[in-house]
Amino acid sequence: MRPNYTREISKHVETHYLSYFFIMILLVMGLIFGAVIVITMHFTQKQDLLFYLNQYFSRVDSQSVLLNSDLLRASFFSHFQFLLIIFILGLTIVGLPIIWVMIFIKGTFIGFSIGFFVNQYGLRGLLFVSAGVLPQNLILIPLYILSGSIAMIFSSYLLKRLMSKRLTRFTWQGFAQYGVAFVILITFSLLAALVEAYFSSFLIEYVSSVTNL
């Protein structure tokens, strides 16, 4: 009899919905915190950051091909590294608080990016965010939530086995499922890197030329 994957996934989410909800709240708190940082930044700090951004935009047209290939490698390596660290921390039990911090920081980076451009450029900044930040993050944000939640669930699973002195029982099956889940997440992170390197890059160039950002 073939397994009903939809039913299994539904049962899994129903059993562990609190873990998913907790990680999602952490990410949202990070988003809010990142936006708050923008509001509290000093004028000189904002000007320094704007200077570096303007330098970057001035080189985009002449280096677009190089930037695309470099950005793809750098972006995928960054996502792969993040997911690998989350994966390893999920195996350690004691790494669970670090997972929470990493998810919060990811949210903070995204919130800061969005908040900074909107705060400094208004509608033009919103257009830039929609072109350069939103597309890949429609994939990445669910990946962050899923990776943090799955690692948290597996870490809790190991802790329960350890406390009940049944660590060897079904551990390998659980580990295999855990590993497969992260392989799938890493595959989707490659898709996010492709979107960021080519689709978002193209949109950024277009928005920059239209809005003179």
Secondary structure as GFF3:
##gff-version 3
##sequence-region A 1 213
A	DSSP	alpha_helix	5	40	.	.	.	ID=ss1
A	DSSP	alpha_helix	43	60	.	.	.	ID=ss2
A	DSSP	alpha_helix	64	92	.	.	.	ID=ss3
A	DSSP	alpha_helix	96	121	.	.	.	ID=ss4
A	DSSP	alpha_helix	123	132	.	.	.	ID=ss5
A	DSSP	alpha_helix	134	163	.	.	.	ID=ss6
A	DSSP	alpha_helix	171	194	.	.	.	ID=ss7
A	DSSP	pi_helix	195	200	.	.	.	ID=ss8
A	DSSP	alpha_helix	201	211	.	.	.	ID=ss9
###
